[in-house]
Amino acid sequence: MERPIGVFDSGVGGLTVVKQLNKILPDEQLIYFGDTARIPYGTKSKRLIQQFALEDALFLLQFNIKFLVVACNTASSSALEILKERLHIPVVGVVEPGAQAAVERTRNKKIGVIGTSATIGSSSYTKSILKLMPDAQVLGRPCPLLVPLVEEGWLDGEVTRLTLKKYLAPLMEQKVDTIILGCTHYPLLEPTIQDILGPDVSLIDSGKETARVVKETLMSLKLVNSGGKPGADLYFVSDSARQFAEVGSRFLGRPLENVQRIDFDEFLIKNSDAPLLKNFEVLYDE
Amino acid sequence: MERPIGVFDSGVGGLTVVKQLNKILPDEQLIYFGDTARIPYGTKSKRLIQQFALEDALFLLQFNIKFLVVACNTASSSALEILKERLHIPVVGVVEPGAQAAVERTRNKKIGVIGTSATIGSSSYTKSILKLMPDAQVLGRPCPLLVPLVEEGWLDGEVTRLTLKKYLAPLMEQKVDTIILGCTHYPLLEPTIQDILGPDVSLIDSGKETARVVKETLMSLKLVNSGGKPGADLYFVSDSARQFAEVGSRFLGRPLENVQRIDFDEFLIKNSDAPLLKNFEVLYDE
């Protein structure tokens, strides 16, 4: 089935998922949206993240996508249910695949999760893990400085190591044997984190696990594209395309092409009557 | 003149300016808008910052404000000209007052500026300083990690000190004798920064200087309110009011009341025909 797969994230982080998707699903065309005008999502409220996620999905639906990947831990944690309810195509987020992998990997049933404040505050990973392994102990730790550190390019060095040690200390004290990298920025810190934790702690890259689940789901729904790739992947962003291409190539591990900026406010104004965004009565968390 | 003063910022940082305004203009009512749904501005493009600033101003104009304070270094650096061109009320930003104070304070004419990537990239402080002191040497240093550190509440401690030392090293090597805190978050780091630099380097708090300039301008334009304060200050935000009140009280040094969340997307859709936002032909920097 030649229709493309839609992927969205608040910014560049989701490109770590794109990288994995390209690897294991080389014949699928991807349409990516990075909401760089409103990045980050991880410090914002649940209500707002749900609104943003619906708007991002509406943008991608224009391309007749057959499948939606929420390549953002924050949006997967706070908005996956509402997306599944409102969209008529299959939706996969990064939380469940990461939780599944952690449950398969742990030996002592003590699992740590690191992520943004919104992701950890939502307890999404904890809920997913406990569904699969009710006697697991799950320890979440919000790490709001890690995204800015990655975007500054400080992937190693004293500041990053000290920050990581401070964030990871409570997880190490509780002797977790598995830690989920619950943010698509964190795989870039994986070597430093592994070095700090030592070889006995397993790290789970949710993005990598998600790509695997996307492939399985496409196969079971008979949505896999059997011909060659129908067109190049397209990337859309709500702020500067140049800046996204520069930072994004670090995440993708190769130069980024086909990046276009769109005026997202204009898009929303034009689509203010879209049923997808209507009757949005989720209670505001305040 | 009883009409209120409008103040906007991308988030809570502008409250450091509010604190100073309340101190020296106790009879003026302030209407504050913090665009917390789209914070931060400092990592975003010039074109987008200009658009956001016009939208923020449009929101405040509803309250019949007599004066606009751009309490955000990033917006002052990238959008002050367009705001002055398009609004029919006086507009003051934080850059010129900070530059003025630095020029008065320096003895060796070597001035450092720290701020967000957008503020430093715009060279706004350099241009303002050179207008006043053409033979000054100005050294700008973007410090993208400082805002997240302040918001995490890590105002001192090893991580913050190491980060500051790394950022400040090039300024210290060049022997600047004055450094402008070119971001409204940075006054919370002032004691730590002063401790690292030692007593021979003067720190300029742009917010404090701006409040002084606002008072002078109001007086010269005969816009000062001579009666008592006509009403309590009001605070509007585009994301969670609770979260803003919590973090904001740290910036203001007292509990924050009268905070209301507004749906900014809805506001923009309703006002999509506003002339202020039209014919916005600034070239996109890409």
Chai-1 contact restraints between the chains, C-beta under 6 A:
chainA,res_idxA,chainB,res_idxB,connection_type,confidence,min_distance_angstrom,max_distance_angstrom,comment,restraint_id
A,A37,B,L48,contact,1.0,0.0,6.0,A-B,restraint_1
A,R38,B,R38,contact,1.0,0.0,6.0,A-B,restraint_2
A,K44,B,D239,contact,1.0,0.0,6.0,A-B,restraint_3
A,S45,B,D239,contact,1.0,0.0,6.0,A-B,restraint_4
A,S45,B,S240,contact,1.0,0.0,6.0,A-B,restraint_5
A,L48,B,A37,contact,1.0,0.0,6.0,A-B,restraint_6
A,L48,B,D239,contact,1.0,0.0,6.0,A-B,restraint_7
A,P144,B,E152,contact,1.0,0.0,6.0,A-B,restraint_8
A,L145,B,P148,contact,1.0,0.0,6.0,A-B,restraint_9
A,L145,B,E152,contact,1.0,0.0,6.0,A-B,restraint_10
A,P148,B,L145,contact,1.0,0.0,6.0,A-B,restraint_11
A,P148,B,P148,contact,1.0,0.0,6.0,A-B,restraint_12
A,E152,B,P144,contact,1.0,0.0,6.0,A-B,restraint_13
A,E152,B,L145,contact,1.0,0.0,6.0,A-B,restraint_14
A,E158,B,L162,contact,1.0,0.0,6.0,A-B,restraint_15
A,V159,B,L162,contact,1.0,0.0,6.0,A-B,restraint_16
A,V159,B,T163,contact,1.0,0.0,6.0,A-B,restraint_17
A,L162,B,E158,contact,1.0,0.0,6.0,A-B,restraint_18
A,L162,B,V159,contact,1.0,0.0,6.0,A-B,restraint_19
A,T163,B,V159,contact,1.0,0.0,6.0,A-B,restraint_20
A,D239,B,K44,contact,1.0,0.0,6.0,A-B,restraint_21
A,D239,B,S45,contact,1.0,0.0,6.0,A-B,restraint_22
A,D239,B,L48,contact,1.0,0.0,6.0,A-B,restraint_23
A,S240,B,S45,contact,1.0,0.0,6.0,A-B,restraint_24
A,S240,B,E286,contact,1.0,0.0,6.0,A-B,restraint_25
A,A241,B,E286,contact,1.0,0.0,6.0,A-B,restraint_26
A,R242,B,E286,contact,1.0,0.0,6.0,A-B,restraint_27
A,I269,B,I269,contact,1.0,0.0,6.0,A-B,restraint_28
A,I269,B,S272,contact,1.0,0.0,6.0,A-B,restraint_29
A,S272,B,I269,contact,1.0,0.0,6.0,A-B,restraint_30
A,E286,B,S240,contact,1.0,0.0,6.0,A-B,restraint_31
A,E286,B,A241,contact,1.0,0.0,6.0,A-B,restraint_32
A,E286,B,R242,contact,1.0,0.0,6.0,A-B,restraint_33
